[in-house]
Amino acid sequence: MIPKFDSLVQVLSGTKPWQQLNEQRLKSIRGRIFGWFLGFALLLLGLSLLLFGEITSGFGALVMSVVMVIISYRITHKQYSEQYKKLVVPPLVSNIITHSIPLDTLDKKRNRCKFNHQGHIDLDLLLSIPLFQKYDEGIISYHGEDLFSGTIDKTDFQFSDFVIQKNYDLILVDQDIDITTFRGLVFIADFHKSFDGTTTLKTRKGKIYKHQTMTGSSMKTASHEFDKMFKISTTDEITGRYLLPANMLERIINLRKLFPGQGMAICLHDGMLIISIHGVDFFEAKGLKKLEKQNLLRTYEEIKAIVEIIHLLNLNLRIWNKQKKDFIAK
């Protein structure tokens, strides 16, 4: 059972990392105030120069005042966010994962999770998934962070943020630009049924990056509500219907309700479940708010929602002693 937010705050607030992050927060606030002070001083200087007819120098000082404020904001936020991920997110994840097993299960040692804010899902693994097969064409740059990997009961999982950009040449102006072809979260877990082939689902609403590939032929389900939410394609319709019985359709509908505003793609491929949630940037510190406030609550809700994927889709119920899919690097 996932612990409530208030009880987690009570546990974490007495720890050394919590105190260290509060110190970093105060340091970042002081740095931001200093940046504002310098920006204000440059603003006054610019206005004074304009009054004395120094147009070029005056406008230059005004521009520098704005730049100073923006730079101080970004630097202090980056420093605080890095410490937030380093000091508070790991114990937060550990508490959520450890206690996310049902109460009637005695062996909680099965639950484990590692967090690396500089890591990401292995690129070879990502590009081996049919959903991402077009992301290996042309000049592509990948940036990933916030890697979570571990096990809940019988289910191995990992997820991380990704930004993927493709470089395009602009022939007429002899330049090139980078276009974002995916920004969001990728979740991979061991599915509870053995199967070969690929079945892909894409939401009909929400932003979906066009590079993500639908493999096979289109398919309809027995649920009109489900078909209104998702487009489906499969390399084998018999396997597709085996993977998506009525109770799984209902579970995926409930999963969709966790992320109602985002586009989603779900790929069932060779014994794995892959979910991409588009247009999100999870696990970031939002401003310099106190930990008891919206800042930590937002991260708690994000981790809780992703962990609940395993419970919502009932992935720990192994069908016919299904063996684990080994996809997590040791």
N, C-alpha and C positions, 0 to 999 in steps of 0.2 A: 504494500500500500504506500503510495507516494506521500511523504510527509507534507503537512500544511505549511504554508509560507511563514506564518507567525512563529511556529515551533522551530523552523529552520533558522530564522533570524535570531531567536533566543539562543540556539546552540552556537551559531557562528559569531555572534557579537562579542563573545568572551574570548575569542581566539586572537593570537598574535597577528596573523595576516590581516584580520579585520582592523586592528589598531594601526598597522602599518599603512593600510590603504587610506584610512582617515587622515593620517599624517601627509600622505601624498596628495590627497584632495586639498588640504589647506595650503600645501606648497604650490599646487597648480592654481589655486585661487589667487594667491599672492602674485604669482607670475603673470596671470591674466590682468590683474589690477595694474601692475607695473607697465604692461603693454598698453593698456588704455591710457595711462598717464603720459607715456611717451607719444602716443597718437594724438592726445589732446594738446600736448605742447607743440607738436608739429602743425596741428590745425591752427593754433593761435599764431604761430610763426607765419604760416601761409597767408592768413587773413591780414596780418600786419604788412607783409610784403606787397600784397595787392593794394592796400591803402596807400602805400608809398610809390605805386606805379610799377613795381617789379612783377609784371604779369607772368612771365615764364617761370621765374623762381617761385612765385606765390602759388601757381597751380601745381608746380612740382611738389612743393611742401604739402599741399592739400592731398595730392595723390598718395604721397608717402605716409600721411597720417592714416589713411584708410588701409593701406597695405600693412602698416605696423599692427593695427588692431586685428586684421584677419590672420596674420602670421602668428601673433601671440595666442589667438584663440585656438588655431589648429595645433600648435606645438604643445600647449598645455593640455588640450583634450587628448592628443595622441599619447602623451606621457601618462596621463591618468588612466586611459583606456588600457594601455599595455600592463600597467600594474594591477588594474582591475581583473584582467584575464589571468595574470600570473598568481595573484594572491587569493582571490575570492572565488573565482569560477571553479577551480579544481575541488575545494572542499564542498562547494555547493553541488557539483555534479556527483561527487562521491556519496553524499547524503541521499540525494534523490535516487540514484541507481541502487544503492545498497538496500533501501527500504521500498523499492518498487515491486518486490516480489509479493505474491498473495500471502495473507496471514496464515493460511493453512499449510504453507510450505515451510518446512523446518530448515532446509539447507540454504541459508542465505549466502554461503560462501561462493555460490555459483555466480552471484552478481558482482561484476567488477567493471570499471571503466577508467581509461586513461585519457587525459586531455593534454593536447599540445597546441598551443595557440599559434605556433609557427608551422605546424604540419598540415597535410591535406591527404585526401585519398590518393592512392598510387595512380599515376597517369596511365600506365599500361592497363591497369584494371578498369579505369574509367573509359578508355578508348576501346576496350574489348566489349563494351556493352552496346548493343545495336542502337540504343537511343542516342548515343553520342558518336556514332561511326562517322558522321560528316565533319566532326571536329578535328579530324586528322588530315584534312585537306588544305593545301595552301600554307601561307605563313600565319601560324597561330601562336599566340602567347597565352600562357596559363598562370593564374595567380590564385593560390588557395591558402586558407588558414583555418584555425579553430577545428582541429581534428579531434573527434571523440571516437574511441574504439573500445569495444569490450564485449561483455556477455551478460544477458539477463536470462536467468534460468537456463533454458536449452538453446537460446538464440544468440548467435554472434551478430554483431552489428558494427557499423562505423558510419560517421557522417561528418561532413565539413562544408564550409563555404567555398564557392568557386567563382572567379571572374574569368571568362574566356573571351579573348578578343582576336579578331581576324584582320590582317593588314590588307588594304586595298590600294591599288595604284590609281591615281587620278591623272589620266594620260593628258588631258587637255591643259592642265596647269602644272604638269611635271612634279606632282607631289604624291605623297601617300598618307593615308589616314588609318587609324585603328577604330574598328567598329565593334562594339560589345555584342557578342553573339550568345552569351549566356552569363547571367548574374543571378546567383541564388544558392540554395543548399541542395546537396546531393546526399541521400540516405541509402545505404546498402545493408541488407540483412539476409540471413539464411531463411529461405521460405520453408514452410512446414510440410510441403509435399515435394516428392521427387518428380521431375519432369524434364523433358528436352524441348527445345524450341523457344519461341518468343511470342509473348502476348503483350501488347502495348495499349495503354489508356491515356488519353489526353482530355483535360477539362475543356468544355466548350466556352467557358467564360474565364476571364482573367488573362493576363499577358502570357503568351507562350512563344518562346524563341523558335523561329522557323527552321533553324538548323537541326532541331531534334527530330529524329526519324521514326516514322511509323512503318513497321516491318510487316509484310504479309498482306492478307486480304481483310477487308472490313468485315465486321461481325456485329450482330445484334444480340442482345440478351433478352431474357424473359421479363425484365423489369423496364417498363416505360419510363419510370422516374430516373433510373440509372442511365438509360440511353439519352435522356435529355441533358444529363450532366456530363457524360463522357462520350468521346469517339473511341472506338475499339478496333484494333487490327490484330491479326494473329497469323502465325505461320502454319497453324494446325487448329482448325475449329473444334475438333473433338477434345484436344488438350486444353484449348481456351475455355470450353464449357466445364471441363473437369476442374480447372483452376478457379472458375468464377461461378460456383453454385449460388443459390439464393441467399444463404446466410453470409457468404463473402461479399456479395453485392451490397447487402445491408451494412456490413462493416465498413466498406469503402465509402459509402454514402456518409456514414458518421465521421469517417476520417476527413472527408472533404469539408465537413462543418468546422473542423479545427482550423482550417486555413481558407476561409470563405472568399477573401479578396484576392488571393494569389492564383495565378495559373499553376497547374500541376500536371506532371506526367508520371505515370506508373508503368514500370516495365518488369514483367515476369520473364526471366531469362535463365534457362539452364539451372534451375534450382535456387535462383536468387530473386530477391525482391529489390527493385531499385526505384526510388522516388525522387524526383527533382521538383523543388518548390521554387518558383521563378520570382525574381524581383525582390528578394529579401536579403537582409544583412543582419543576421542574428548575433547575439552574444556580445554586442558592443555596449560600452558605457555611454549612456545618453546624457551628455552634459556633465556637470559636476555636482549632481544632486546627492544628498545623503543616502547612504546605503539602505536605510529603513524605508525610503520613499520609492518612487516609481522606478528608479534605476534598477535595483536588484530584483524587484517584483517582475519587471519585464523579462529579465534573463531567466528567472525561475519559471515563468509561464512558457517561454520558448523551449527550454529543456524539457519541461514536463509534457508539453504537447508532442515533442518528437519521441520521447520515451513511450508515450501512450500509443504510438503507432503499433508497437509490438503487442500490447495488450488488446487494442481494438481489433487488430487483424488476427488475433489468437495464434500468433506464430509459435508459441511454446507447445501447442498441441501437435505432437509429431504424428503424422499419418503413416501407418505401416512401418514404424521404426525408421523413418527417414533419417539418413545419415547427414551430418553437418557438411556444408559446403565450405571448403577451406579457401577463404579469400582474404583473410586478414594477415598481413605481414607480421611475423613474430619478431 
